[in-house]
Amino acid sequence: TFGERLRQTDGELVAVSELARILSRAASLHELLSGALGQAVKSCGASAGLIALWNRFTEEYETAQVLGDLPADGHWRTTDMLMRELSGPDRPLAAAPITRETQVIGSLVLAGARHGGQAPGKTFTRSQQACCDSLGGLLAPAVEACWLREEETSRTRLARARAL
């Protein structure tokens, strides 16, 4: 038991370290989310995953990145609706909020393999859920930094356009 827990902890540390590398090198939000989701799916033993981010203009969660067989185009007013859309008796889910201070700005959702109505799928372990939670927690400041960079770029373009 001790050896298994040690291996799980080691796996979580590797996942967090790899995600930190991805976050530090990402040049755009798309690159950041693509790399982060790929790492989360790999590290947590999922077969698919998605990242949904809050759009402050439409006031909905919007699918920002998808990997695997999950719905790519979706808008959900609450995280509960997102979970209902993705879940089912034949598919286990692991999810983590992407939070900034006390505000949820998105969700990281990982799904196990579908079992086509047969026996329920293998659920995520506590260790895999903890890994998902850790990765979700690391995403918030990186997403916010990308948003700020994109906003600054837009302001610069607008200032140039006004100057002409």
C-alpha positions as CSV (number, residue, x, y, z in Angstrom):
1,T,0.0,0.0,0.0
2,F,2.8,2.4,0.9
3,G,4.6,1.7,-2.4
4,E,1.5,2.3,-4.4
5,R,0.8,5.6,-2.7
6,L,4.4,6.6,-3.3
7,R,4.1,5.8,-7.0
8,Q,0.8,7.8,-7.2
9,T,2.4,10.8,-5.5
10,D,5.4,10.5,-7.8
11,G,3.1,10.4,-10.8
12,E,1.3,13.5,-9.6
13,L,4.5,15.4,-9.1
14,V,5.6,14.5,-12.6
15,A,2.3,15.7,-14.0
16,V,2.5,19.0,-12.2
17,S,6.1,19.5,-13.3
18,E,5.2,18.8,-16.9
19,L,2.2,21.1,-16.8
20,A,4.4,23.9,-15.3
21,R,6.7,23.5,-18.3
22,I,3.8,23.7,-20.7
23,L,2.3,26.7,-19.0
24,S,5.7,28.6,-19.0
25,R,6.2,28.0,-22.7
26,A,2.7,28.6,-24.2
27,A,2.5,31.6,-26.5
28,S,-1.3,31.7,-26.9
29,L,-4.4,30.6,-25.0
30,H,-5.0,27.9,-27.6
31,E,-1.5,26.5,-27.2
32,L,-1.8,26.7,-23.4
33,L,-5.1,24.8,-23.2
34,S,-4.1,22.2,-25.8
35,G,-0.9,21.3,-24.0
36,A,-2.6,21.4,-20.5
37,L,-5.5,19.2,-21.6
38,G,-3.2,16.7,-23.2
39,Q,-1.1,16.5,-20.1
40,A,-4.2,16.2,-17.9
41,V,-5.7,13.4,-20.0
42,K,-2.4,11.5,-20.0
43,S,-1.6,12.0,-16.3
44,C,-5.0,11.1,-15.0
45,G,-5.6,8.1,-17.1
46,A,-8.6,9.6,-19.0
47,S,-9.7,8.8,-22.5
48,A,-11.0,12.3,-23.2
49,G,-11.3,15.7,-21.7
50,L,-12.4,19.2,-22.2
51,I,-11.7,22.7,-20.8
52,A,-14.6,25.1,-20.6
53,L,-14.0,28.8,-19.8
54,W,-16.4,31.4,-18.6
55,N,-17.2,34.0,-21.3
56,R,-17.9,37.3,-19.4
57,F,-19.7,38.7,-22.5
58,T,-22.2,35.9,-23.1
59,E,-22.2,34.9,-19.4
60,E,-21.9,31.2,-20.3
61,Y,-19.2,28.5,-20.1
62,E,-17.9,27.8,-23.5
63,T,-15.9,24.9,-24.7
64,A,-12.3,26.2,-25.1
65,Q,-10.5,22.9,-25.8
66,V,-11.5,19.3,-26.4
67,L,-9.6,16.1,-26.7
68,G,-11.3,12.8,-27.5
69,D,-14.9,12.0,-28.1
70,L,-16.6,14.8,-26.1
71,P,-18.9,17.5,-27.6
72,A,-16.7,20.2,-29.1
73,D,-19.3,22.9,-29.5
74,G,-21.2,23.8,-26.4
75,H,-22.4,26.6,-24.3
76,W,-23.5,26.0,-20.7
77,R,-24.9,28.6,-18.3
78,T,-23.8,26.5,-15.3
79,T,-21.3,23.9,-14.5
80,D,-24.2,21.6,-13.6
81,M,-25.5,21.7,-17.1
82,L,-22.0,20.9,-18.4
83,M,-21.8,17.9,-16.2
84,R,-25.2,16.6,-17.2
85,E,-24.3,16.9,-20.8
86,L,-21.2,14.8,-20.4
87,S,-22.0,12.3,-17.8
88,G,-23.9,9.0,-18.1
89,P,-24.1,5.7,-16.3
90,D,-21.5,4.2,-18.6
91,R,-18.9,7.0,-18.4
92,P,-16.9,8.0,-15.3
93,L,-15.9,11.7,-14.9
94,A,-13.3,13.6,-13.0
95,A,-13.7,17.4,-12.8
96,A,-11.9,20.3,-11.3
97,P,-12.8,24.0,-11.2
98,I,-10.5,26.5,-12.6
99,T,-10.7,29.2,-10.0
100,R,-9.4,32.7,-9.6
101,E,-9.7,33.8,-6.0
102,T,-13.3,33.0,-5.2
103,Q,-14.5,33.1,-8.9
104,V,-14.8,30.0,-11.0
105,I,-13.5,30.9,-14.5
106,G,-13.7,27.5,-16.0
107,S,-13.7,23.7,-15.6
108,L,-11.4,20.9,-16.4
109,V,-13.4,17.8,-17.1
110,L,-11.8,14.4,-17.8
111,A,-13.8,11.4,-19.0
112,G,-13.1,7.7,-18.9
113,A,-13.7,5.4,-21.7
114,R,-17.4,4.7,-22.7
115,H,-18.6,1.2,-22.1
116,G,-21.6,1.3,-24.4
117,G,-24.3,0.5,-21.9
118,Q,-22.5,-2.5,-20.6
119,A,-20.9,-2.7,-17.2
120,P,-20.2,0.7,-15.6
121,G,-16.8,2.1,-16.6
122,K,-13.9,2.1,-14.2
123,T,-14.1,5.1,-12.0
124,F,-11.3,7.5,-11.4
125,T,-9.2,6.8,-8.3
126,R,-8.8,9.4,-5.5
127,S,-5.3,9.9,-6.7
128,Q,-6.4,10.6,-10.3
129,Q,-9.0,13.0,-9.0
130,A,-6.4,14.7,-6.8
131,C,-4.2,15.0,-9.9
132,C,-7.1,16.6,-11.8
133,D,-7.7,19.0,-9.0
134,S,-4.0,20.0,-8.9
135,L,-3.9,20.6,-12.6
136,G,-7.1,22.6,-12.6
137,G,-5.6,24.8,-9.8
138,L,-2.5,25.5,-11.9
139,L,-4.5,26.6,-14.9
140,A,-6.2,29.7,-13.5
141,P,-3.3,32.1,-13.3
142,A,-2.0,30.9,-16.7
143,V,-5.4,31.4,-18.4
144,E,-5.7,34.8,-16.8
145,A,-2.2,35.8,-17.9
146,C,-3.1,34.8,-21.5
147,W,-6.3,36.8,-21.3
148,L,-4.4,39.9,-20.2
149,R,-1.8,39.4,-23.0
150,E,-4.6,39.1,-25.5
151,E,-6.3,42.2,-24.1
152,E,-3.1,44.2,-24.3
153,T,-2.5,43.1,-27.9
154,S,-6.0,44.2,-28.8
155,R,-5.5,47.6,-27.1
156,T,-2.2,48.1,-29.0
157,R,-3.9,47.3,-32.3
158,L,-6.7,49.7,-31.5
159,A,-4.3,52.5,-30.6
160,R,-2.4,51.9,-33.9
161,A,-5.7,52.0,-35.8
162,R,-6.8,55.2,-34.2
163,A,-3.4,56.8,-34.9
164,L,-3.8,56.2,-38.6
